[in-house]
Amino acid sequence: MSLIYQLGIFFYALAARVAALFNEKARFFVNGQKAAFPYLKQQLNHSRPLLWVHCASLGEFEQGRPLIEQIKKEHPGYQVLLTFFSPSGYEIRKNYDQADYVCYLPLDTASNARKFIELTKPEKVFFIKYEFWYNYINQLHKNNIPLFLVSAIFRQEQLFFKSGVRAKWYRQVLQKVTHFFVQTENSAQLLASIGINDYTVTGDTRFDRVAEIAANSKQLPLIEQFKNGQKLIVAGSSWAPDEELLIDFLKQDQTTKIIFAPHEVKESNIKRLLDQLPAGAIRYSQAEGKNLEQAQVLVVDTIGILSSIYHYATVAYIGGGFGVGIHNTLEAAIYNIPVIFGPNYLKFQEAVNLQKVGAAFPITNSEELTEILSQLLKEDEKRLEVAQRCREFMLLNLGATQQVLEKVFNSN
């Protein structure tokens, strides 16, 4: 199995190099891989102990971020190395000021893992959510360096919990993790079913992150002016299929205001969306001096303000549910507002739980969206009930970060 795994890594690297000839994201990945070791050799300073936090991409970073920032507050004697696998994480967060070092994680070959651990000499290591790199985990185990998996979540259909040689081999990878901080009781039970009992059910550190974001949300005068005291739908991280449904709703409702904050803000995508919207839709970057009070639609063509925009929403629609999966529901739910999303949400535990408590509403078509929006916008009592459920749900799930730190730094 080890040989098959190594071959898989080899062919992945080969495919990435070929793709880099045509694809910008692949090119970032290949160049970032090449730069990792030279960067570390030049930048690392071992005058203070180092903690290594690895996040696959941007979503995992949002889970690891509260951990990093709390470590910096409570244990300032440590340096932090932050690594990413995906360009979508590294390219956006490469200048993150709470990490002392930020780079790509070199591919998981035996030689890379050995070289990386020898070079960085981490005292403790945190992998966020889904990362199970065989050679890195094996090398950490050989060097008696504790590895903690944070905000981990497991499902019955994963290979770890099946029978056969491959499943057994992958289970051996899990057995070398020092401790699991899992999101759910079900994850804990799955680990116990294969003989792993070093776990704590802490929930998801992203709750702590979105609570901090909400506490520091920006005042946005243009959004305030646009809302003008009226009911407002905010469509966050929307994709074309999401936008089509909401545009259908707009054809039936000429009074409710709506803000589209597309997942992609490149010019071609913004123009595509504007071409489909009713006349009079305004771009956020061109909104200054416009008659925003009279406009029904605003299109956000910049990044970095969506979490603050949700603060103004009456209802939030979270995009991605008609594609590979929904985006961050918690950024909206922290403001105690109903959230709506498409059918592909079952792999996102927080969305499943929001739906279970009656604070989120999955839809599959235009008719269902119109029905639930009409209900939530017209029935104030219904919205207040949902707000209370959101509030209770969020409060119940705060505190995962502190539980992790207590276990890692204060347990004997």
CORVEN-V954017 format. One record per residue. N is the residue number from 1. RES is the residue in one small letter. PSI is psi in degrees with one decimal (none if undefined). Layout:
# CORVEN-V954017
{{N & RES & PSI} {N & RES & PSI}}
This chain:
# CORVEN-V954017
{{1 & m & -37.5} {2 & s & -41.9} {3 & l & -42.5} {4 & i & -40.7} {5 & y & -46.7} {6 & q & -39.9} {7 & l & -38.3} {8 & g & -42.9} {9 & i & -41.9} {10 & f & -47.9} {11 & f & -29.6} {12 & y & -44.7} {13 & a & -40.6} {14 & l & -45.0} {15 & a & -37.9} {16 & a & -39.9} {17 & r & -37.9} {18 & v & -45.4} {19 & a & -30.1} {20 & a & -19.9} {21 & l & -22.0} {22 & f & -18.9} {23 & n & 127.5} {24 & e & -42.5} {25 & k & -42.8} {26 & a & -35.8} {27 & r & -42.0} {28 & f & -43.9} {29 & f & -50.5} {30 & v & -45.5} {31 & n & -37.3} {32 & g & -37.4} {33 & q & -44.3} {34 & k & -34.2} {35 & a & -15.3} {36 & a & -54.1} {37 & f & -45.2} {38 & p & -40.1} {39 & y & -47.6} {40 & l & -41.9} {41 & k & -37.4} {42 & q & -37.0} {43 & q & -32.1} {44 & l & 137.1} {45 & n & 117.9} {46 & h & 27.8} {47 & s & -22.0} {48 & r & 152.1} {49 & p & 152.7} {50 & l & 136.6} {51 & l & 138.4} {52 & w & 124.5} {53 & v & 122.4} {54 & h & 129.4} {55 & c & 131.1} {56 & a & -48.2} {57 & s & -161.9} {58 & l & -38.8} {59 & g & -43.7} {60 & e & -32.6} {61 & f & -40.8} {62 & e & -24.8} {63 & q & -34.7} {64 & g & -23.8} {65 & r & -48.3} {66 & p & -31.4} {67 & l & -48.5} {68 & i & -45.7} {69 & e & -32.7} {70 & q & -35.8} {71 & i & -43.7} {72 & k & -33.3} {73 & k & -46.3} {74 & e & -24.9} {75 & h & 65.6} {76 & p & -10.9} {77 & g & -12.8} {78 & y & 144.1} {79 & q & 155.1} {80 & v & 125.8} {81 & l & 123.3} {82 & l & 124.4} {83 & t & 152.4} {84 & f & 152.5} {85 & f & -37.7} {86 & s & 141.3} {87 & p & -31.5} {88 & s & -19.8} {89 & g & -53.7} {90 & y & -48.3} {91 & e & -27.5} {92 & i & -32.9} {93 & r & 17.7} {94 & k & -18.4} {95 & n & 21.0} {96 & y & 119.0} {97 & d & -8.4} {98 & q & -10.0} {99 & a & 139.4} {100 & d & -30.9} {101 & y & 139.2} {102 & v & 128.4} {103 & c & 172.6} {104 & y & 151.4} {105 & l & 119.9} {106 & p & 150.0} {107 & l & 149.8} {108 & d & 65.8} {109 & t & 160.7} {110 & a & -41.7} {111 & s & -40.9} {112 & n & -44.3} {113 & a & -44.7} {114 & r & -46.3} {115 & k & -41.8} {116 & f & -45.9} {117 & i & -40.1} {118 & e & -36.6} {119 & l & -43.8} {120 & t & -31.2} {121 & k & 55.3} {122 & p & 145.3} {123 & e & -37.4} {124 & k & 152.4} {125 & v & 138.1} {126 & f & 118.1} {127 & f & 136.8} {128 & i & 121.2} {129 & k & -72.7} {130 & y & 3.6} {131 & e & 120.4} {132 & f & 62.8} {133 & w & 113.1} {134 & y & -52.8} {135 & n & -38.5} {136 & y & -45.4} {137 & i & -40.5} {138 & n & -42.9} {139 & q & -39.5} {140 & l & -42.1} {141 & h & -43.2} {142 & k & -33.8} {143 & n & 8.7} {144 & n & 37.5} {145 & i & 120.0} {146 & p & 134.8} {147 & l & 126.6} {148 & f & 129.1} {149 & l & 118.0} {150 & v & 139.4} {151 & s & 35.9} {152 & a & 149.5} {153 & i & 135.4} {154 & f & 152.6} {155 & r & 150.5} {156 & q & -33.4} {157 & e & -6.1} {158 & q & 151.9} {159 & l & -31.4} {160 & f & -30.1} {161 & f & 14.5} {162 & k & 177.8} {163 & s & 164.6} {164 & g & 171.0} {165 & v & -45.1} {166 & r & -43.8} {167 & a & -42.2} {168 & k & -41.4} {169 & w & -44.2} {170 & y & -32.4} {171 & r & -35.0} {172 & q & -29.6} {173 & v & -47.5} {174 & l & -35.7} {175 & q & -12.9} {176 & k & -0.5} {177 & v & 133.8} {178 & t & -46.9} {179 & h & 141.0} {180 & f & 128.9} {181 & f & 102.2} {182 & v & 156.9} {183 & q & -32.2} {184 & t & 157.7} {185 & e & -36.1} {186 & n & -39.8} {187 & s & -42.0} {188 & a & -43.5} {189 & q & -36.7} {190 & l & -42.3} {191 & l & -44.2} {192 & a & -33.1} {193 & s & -19.3} {194 & i & 21.2} {195 & g & 16.0} {196 & i & 119.7} {197 & n & 4.7} {198 & d & 75.1} {199 & y & 157.0} {200 & t & 133.6} {201 & v & 107.9} {202 & t & -17.9} {203 & g & -163.1} {204 & d & 125.2} {205 & t & -15.3} {206 & r & -26.9} {207 & f & -41.8} {208 & d & -37.5} {209 & r & -48.4} {210 & v & -29.4} {211 & a & -39.4} {212 & e & -41.9} {213 & i & -45.5} {214 & a & -38.8} {215 & a & -24.5} {216 & n & 25.6} {217 & s & 149.2} {218 & k & 146.8} {219 & q & 129.4} {220 & l & 92.2} {221 & p & -36.9} {222 & l & -38.0} {223 & i & -40.9} {224 & e & -44.1} {225 & q & -41.6} {226 & f & -44.3} {227 & k & -46.2} {228 & n & 38.2} {229 & g & 7.3} {230 & q & 172.3} {231 & k & 141.5} {232 & l & 128.6} {233 & i & 131.3} {234 & v & 118.3} {235 & a & 100.9} {236 & g & 138.7} {237 & s & 45.7} {238 & s & 150.0} {239 & w & 170.8} {240 & a & -46.1} {241 & p & -35.6} {242 & d & -44.8} {243 & e & -35.8} {244 & e & -42.3} {245 & l & -42.5} {246 & l & -32.9} {247 & i & -37.6} {248 & d & -41.6} {249 & f & -40.4} {250 & l & -30.5} {251 & k & -24.2} {252 & q & -17.3} {253 & d & 105.0} {254 & q & 12.3} {255 & t & -40.2} {256 & t & 134.0} {257 & k & 152.9} {258 & i & 138.6} {259 & i & 125.6} {260 & f & 125.3} {261 & a & 85.8} {262 & p & 151.7} {263 & h & -40.3} {264 & e & 124.9} {265 & v & 14.5} {266 & k & 152.9} {267 & e & -40.4} {268 & s & -35.9} {269 & n & -39.7} {270 & i & -42.9} {271 & k & -40.0} {272 & r & -46.5} {273 & l & -45.8} {274 & l & -35.2} {275 & d & -26.0} {276 & q & -16.1} {277 & l & 159.1} {278 & p & 154.9} {279 & a & 142.5} {280 & g & -4.9} {281 & a & 139.4} {282 & i & 139.3} {283 & r & 138.8} {284 & y & -40.5} {285 & s & -14.4} {286 & q & 17.7} {287 & a & -21.3} {288 & e & 126.3} {289 & g & -5.0} {290 & k & 162.3} {291 & n & 73.3} {292 & l & -32.4} {293 & e & -31.5} {294 & q & -14.1} {295 & a & 148.0} {296 & q & -27.0} {297 & v & 133.8} {298 & l & 133.7} {299 & v & 119.5} {300 & v & 116.0} {301 & d & 31.4} {302 & t & 168.4} {303 & i & 163.1} {304 & g & -0.8} {305 & i & -1.1} {306 & l & -44.6} {307 & s & -32.0} {308 & s & -31.7} {309 & i & -37.1} {310 & y & -27.7} {311 & h & -25.6} {312 & y & -5.2} {313 & a & 146.4} {314 & t & -40.4} {315 & v & 143.4} {316 & a & 137.8} {317 & y & 124.2} {318 & i & 122.8} {319 & g & 170.4} {320 & g & -11.8} {321 & g & -8.5} {322 & f & 13.0} {323 & g & -132.5} {324 & v & -19.1} {325 & g & 157.2} {326 & i & 157.5} {327 & h & -164.3} {328 & n & 109.1} {329 & t & -27.6} {330 & l & -30.9} {331 & e & -32.4} {332 & a & -44.3} {333 & a & -26.2} {334 & i & -20.8} {335 & y & 11.4} {336 & n & 46.7} {337 & i & 153.3} {338 & p & 143.8} {339 & v & 141.3} {340 & i & 144.0} {341 & f & 167.8} {342 & g & -178.3} {343 & p & -18.6} {344 & n & 77.8} {345 & y & -4.1} {346 & l & -18.7} {347 & k & 2.2} {348 & f & 99.8} {349 & q & -39.7} {350 & e & -36.0} {351 & a & -41.6} {352 & v & -44.6} {353 & n & -37.1} {354 & l & -39.8} {355 & q & -38.4} {356 & k & -36.5} {357 & v & 1.3} {358 & g & 24.6} {359 & a & -6.3} {360 & a & 152.3} {361 & f & 100.9} {362 & p & 143.8} {363 & i & 158.7} {364 & t & -11.6} {365 & n & 177.2} {366 & s & -39.3} {367 & e & -43.7} {368 & e & -39.0} {369 & l & -46.4} {370 & t & -40.8} {371 & e & -48.0} {372 & i & -36.0} {373 & l & -43.4} {374 & s & -42.0} {375 & q & -48.4} {376 & l & -32.4} {377 & l & -31.3} {378 & k & -31.9} {379 & e & 97.2} {380 & d & -38.7} {381 & e & -39.0} {382 & k & -43.7} {383 & r & -38.6} {384 & l & -38.1} {385 & e & -44.1} {386 & v & -40.5} {387 & a & -41.8} {388 & q & -39.9} {389 & r & -40.9} {390 & c & -47.8} {391 & r & -47.9} {392 & e & -41.0} {393 & f & -45.3} {394 & m & -44.0} {395 & l & -37.6} {396 & l & -26.4} {397 & n & 3.3} {398 & l & 153.7} {399 & g & 2.1} {400 & a & -40.7} {401 & t & -46.4} {402 & q & -36.7} {403 & q & -41.0} {404 & v & -48.4} {405 & l & -39.2} {406 & e & -45.0} {407 & k & -44.8} {408 & v & -41.5} {409 & f & -21.0} {410 & n & -9.4} {411 & s & 145.6} {412 & n & none}}
